[in-house]
Structure formats: structure tokens, C-alpha cells
């Protein structure tokens, strides 16, 4: 049985902020990044939470991530932006870009932003939530390192390329889709690898394109670029719909990387020791462009209730909507989060370099 350690969210945020300040992030950008990471853990998305801190710190030290966050607007219209992130931290880049997108949508009803030359930005749903908090429809997509094997292939050439879309409700919680276009994210394999647990054979393949249940071997192969990798949503064969996940991943690459004149596929994280050149695509739709907020919320409540009140399968007593489990987790984890002991220990190993210590919740 894996060991878990409870940590106060306030203590965790202060610790993460101080680590980032020690690797030259500004206070504002350190706080934004910490909030994105802790939000993932609070939503029980451990694959994208504080467990990734070492990856970010190492990325800054090796030059993959620039600690500065400088956004250059390459092209702008009343309803669109193309932004160059100059190799900075993905979370502040996406946060500031989404703020600009929201402001434009308030005035002009819609706005879309394609961003190039950024880095991993955490959970896609964080930026969708920013729009939802303003009672608008949010869209958040990003490409990623080539971790996924296309249908009929055996080498990873596309990313997990997540998609997040959210719609505000009134009495019901918002509908918040946040999903990878692969069967699972790389972070999920890392969680299983830390637990030394087998993964389902529909998640990944080995260097020959055959299904694998060994998370550690798949991860090692990806690092060494020996072949194999994650499988697209639907699995590794056409019969089970793997081509659909493959197609969705390609669409994310096109909107994020092609549309911004950025990098795609194997070019993302393509050069050692230089910024990763990850690309994002963000969008906001103001309900006033259609029927107005009140009617949209009423319509969403009706639709959500229809889904949740549908007849249940044998042995099931509840149907969930997208994001519902994560909202409930946020409420449960309002004061503390539970971390794997290996993650807790790694955080303190990172902190020790800067004279920082993360304490357990007493």
C-alpha cells in the first residue's frame, strides 16, 4: 500500500513559490505557477501537480525554460492574438495570454490566441476555468513533447496534446472537459512507475509497437528515444478508434503550432539545452454573442440534468458530467492535499538546496 502524506495548501504554496523565486522567477510568476500546480493536486490530477516541480527546476537550470516571462504580440486583431512566449515558463505565459483573451471577449464577444515558443503549462483546464469564472465559455489546448505513437506507427511523433473546454452553468456546476488526446498522459505513467504498478495494455506500447504494461520501461524508452510510447485515445488499433485520438492530437498541433508559426510534433523539445518551444491555443466566447448568459446557463442546467438523470447501468448509481469529480475533489482538498511519500521527499530534496523545508500537516 502506497504511503501518503498530508500537507497544508498554504504551506505547499509558500514552499513552491520560494523554490521558484530561488531559480529566478518573479514573485508574481512564481505565485501563478504554484497556483496552477497545486490546483492540479487539489483536483486529484497528480500527474500535473507539484510532482512536476523537479522537472521545472531542472528545465530552468538546463535552459529548456527561461525564468523570465516576456510576451511579444506578433499579430493582433480585435478578436485574435499571436503571441511569442520567448521560451519562458508556460504557466505565466498562458495565464497572461488568457487574461488578454478574456478582456477582448468582453468587448468583442470572442477572442482566440495562438501562442508559440512557450513551455509546459500544467493542466489545460486551469485556463478554461479563468474564462468560466467570468461566466464565459473557455477553450484551452496545447501541444507537447512527442510522446504518442500514431495509428499504425511504432515511434512517438505527436504529443498528448490535451483539450479543455468549459461551459458555465447556473445551479449546476460548470461543464469542464479536460482530457489528453492520448489514452493517458505521461504523468499518469509516472504515477504508476513510482508505485511500481502495471499499467493497462491499452495505454502504451514498446519499441516494436506492441502493447506494454511496464510503465518504467515505456518511460525509459521515451527518454532514450528507443521507440514506443503512449497510445492515442482509442488505443493502438484502428478497430477500437485509435485513429480518432490521433486525429484530435493533430488538430491541437495545427491550432497551437501551425497557426502560430511555432513548432509541432517531433520539433517540440527538439533541441537539447534550448527552450522547448511548446505551443498553446486559447479561446474565449462571450455568451452575449449568442443568447446571453442567463439563457445559456439555463440551457446548460437543463442539459446537465438530462445527462445526470439518465437511466443508470446495472450496479451504477450515478452519472457524472465532465469536471464534476474534480470540483468535488477541490472542495474535499480545500485545506490540505495528500501527496505520495516519494513526491513529498523529492520536494524536500529540492528545497534543501535553497534552505527550504516542507512540513507535514500536524
N, C-alpha and C positions, 0 to 999 in steps of 0.2 A: 504493500500500500504506500503510495507516494506521500511524502511529508509536506504539509502546508504551513505557511507562516502568515499570520495576520499583521498588517501594517496600516497605521492611520493614513488616510489620504493626504491630510495636511503635512504630515511628516515626510511622506513619499514625494510630494510635490516640491517641498523645500529642498530635499536631497537632490532630486533630479535637476532642479533649477541651478543649484550650486555646482553640480558637476558640469553642466553646460556652460556656466559662466567661467569655469576654470579652463575650458577649451575655447574661450574667446567668443562665445555668443553674447549678444547684448542681453540685458535683463528682460526686455520685452520679448525677444525671440526665444529666450530660454523658457520663459513662462508659457508662451504659446505652445512650444514643442512638448513641454512637460504635460500640459493640459491634454494635448492630443493623445499622448501615450497612456496617461492614467485613465482617460475616458475609455480607451480600449479595454483596459483591465476591469474597469467598473462595469462595462457591458459584457464581461466574460469572453472577450476576444483576446485571449492571452497571446495568440500568435503575433499580435501587432502592438503589444503593450510594452511595459518597461523592460521586459526580457530582451528587447532590442537595443537597450542603452549601449551595451558594449559595441555593437555594430556601428552605431552612430559616432561614438567617441573614436573608435578605430578609423572610421571613414574620414573624420576631420584630421586626425593625425597623419593619415597617408595621402591626403589631398583629394580624396574622392568627393568630399564635402567641403565647401568653403564656409567658414564660420560667419562671414558677412552675409547679409541678406539684401541684395541690391536688385530691384526690379526695374528693368528697362522696358518701356512701352514701345514696341516696334511698329504697331499699327493700331489705330483706334477709330471707331465709328460710334455713333450714339448707342448702338446695340451690340458692340463686339470689341474685343481686345486681343492682340497677340502680344505676349509678354515673354521676355528672356529673363530667366532667373539667375543667370551668371554663375551657375554651379553652386548656389547656396543651399541652405537647409530647406528641405521640401515643405515642412510644416508651416513655417512663417511665409514662404513664398505663396503657397496655396491659400493660406488664411488671408493675407493682404489682397491677393487677387480676387478671392471670393467677396471680400468687403467691397471692392470696386464694382464687382458684378452686381451685387445687391443694390448698391446706390444707383447704378444705371437702370436697373429693372424697376426701381421705384418711380423713376422719371419717365422711362421709355417702354415700360411693360415687359421687355425681355432683354437679356444680355447673355452672351456666350464668350468664354475666354479660352483660348488655346495657349498653353504655356510650354516653352522649351527650356532645356538646359537647367533642370531642377534636380531634385533628389527624391528618394522615397519619402512619401508624405504621411505615412501612418494609415489609419483606417479611412477609407473613402467616405464613409458615412458622416464623419465629423463635419465636413464642409457642406454636405447636404443639410445637416442639422442647423447650420448657420442660416440657411435660407428658411427652413421651417420655423425657426424662432422669430422670423419676420413675417410669418404667415404667407410664405411664397413657396412655390414648387422648386426644389433643388435638384441639381444633377452634378455628379462628381465621378469622373473617370480618370484613370492613369495607366500608362504603360509601365513596364517593369523589366527587370533583367530577364534574359531568355532562359526560362525555367521549364517551359511547357513544350511537349513534343506534339507536332501537328498530326492529324489523322493520316495514317499510313507511314509516318516517319519514325525515326529512332533517335534523333538528336533534338535537343531543346533549342528552338529558334524563335519562339514567341513568349510573351510574358503571361503571368497570371491575370494581368490586365483587368482589375476589378471595375464593377459598375455599381453606382449607388444612385437611386432616385427616390425622392420623398415627396409626399403629398400631405398637406395639413388636414386634420380632422377638427371637429368641434368638441363633442363629448367623448368621442373615441380618440385614442392615441393616434399620432400620425402614422401613415403607412410609410415605412422606411426600408427599402430594399438596399442591401449592401452585400454584394457577393463577388467572388472571384469568377472569372470565366474558365478557370481550371476546376477540376473536381474539388480540390482543396488548395489552400495557399502553401507556400514554402514554410511559413511559420508553423502551420499545423504539423508538418513533418518534424520540425524542430521540437515541438512539444512532445511528440511520440518518441523521438530519439532520446530526449532527456529522460523519459520514463522507461526507455528500453522496451517499448511495446511494439508489437507487429501492427502494420497498417493494412487496411483492406486492399485487395489486389487490383481494385479499380482506381486507386489513387495515383499510382506511379508505375514506371517501367524501368527495366535495367538497360544496360548499354546496347543490348540487342533488340530492344523494343518489346521485350516480354514482360508481363506483369511482375511486380516485385512487392514483397511485404516487408522488406528491410529498409526502414526509414533512414538509418545511418548510412547504409551503402548508397542509397539514392542521393543523399546529400553530398557524400564524398565524391561521387561521380560527377555531380553538378559543379562542385568546386574545382575538380581537376579537369573538367570538360572532357570526360571519357565517354560521354554518350548517355542516353536515357534521360529521365526527368519526370516531371509531373505530367498527368494526362489532362486533356481538355474536359470541360463539363460534358458528361455523357460517356466518358471513358475512352478507351483506346481503339474502339472499333466503330465502324460506320453503323452497324446494326443497332447499337444502343444510343445512337445520336451524338457521338463524339464530334462529328463534323459541325454540329450546332455550336458547341463551345468554342471550337476552333474558329468558326466564322465570327462569333461575338468578340473574341480576342482580337481578331484582325480589325474589326470596326473600331475598337478602342484605340488601337495603334494608329489608325488612319486619322481619327478625330484629334488625338493627342499629339502625335508625332508628325504625320504628314501635313496636317493643316497648319501646324506652327513652323514648318520647315525645320523640325527637330530630328531626333533620331528614332529609329524603330527597330524592332526585332533584335538581331544579334549586335546591332550597333550600340544599344543601351548597355552601359557598363562595358563598353567595348575596348577601352584603353586603360591599362593598369596605371594607377597613380594620378589619374586626372579625373575631373568631375564626371559623374555618372551619366549626365545628360538625359535624365528621366523627363518625360513629358506628361502634362495633365490636360484635361478638358473639363471646364466647369460651366455650369449654366444655371440661370435663374429665370423663372417665368412668374410674372405677377398675375394673380387670378383676375385682376381687373381687366386684363386683355381679353377675357372670355365672359364669364357670367358674374364675376365679383366674388370676393372672399366668402361672404355668408352662404351663398348658394353652393359654392364649391365644397365648403365644409359640410353642409347638409347632405350633399350628394355623396361625399366620401363616407360620412357616418352611415348612410343607408347601405352603401356598397360593402363596407367593412362588416356591418351587422349581418348582411346576407351571407357573406363568407363564413363568419364565425357560427352562424345558426344553422348551417347546412348539416344534413344527416351525418352522424359520426360512424366511422368504420367499427367493426367488432373490436371491443376491448379499448376503444378510444373515447375519451370524454371531453375532448377539447380540440378545436381547430384554431391555429394561430395565424395571425397576419404577419407580414414582413416587419421585423423590428420589434415585435411585441415582447419576445423573450428578453431582448436586450434592454428594453425600457424597464422591465420588471427587475432585471439584474442591477440596473443603475440605482433603483430605489433600495434594493437589498444591500448594495455596496456603497451606500451614501457616506458612511463614516470610515469604513475600512475596506481594504481589498485583501484577498488571500493569494499569496504568491507561492509557487513551487519553491521548496527549500534551496534547490540549485540556483534558481533565479535570485533569491534573497542573498545567497552567499556571493554570487557573481557581482551583484550591485555593490556589496561591501568591499569586494576586492577592487572594483573600480574606484570607489570612494576613498579607499585607503591611500591612493596616490595623491589625493588632494587634502588629506586630513579630515575626511568626512566619514560619518558613521550613520547607518540607517538602523533604527531600533525597532524591535518587535512591539506590537501593541500590547500594553500591560492590562 
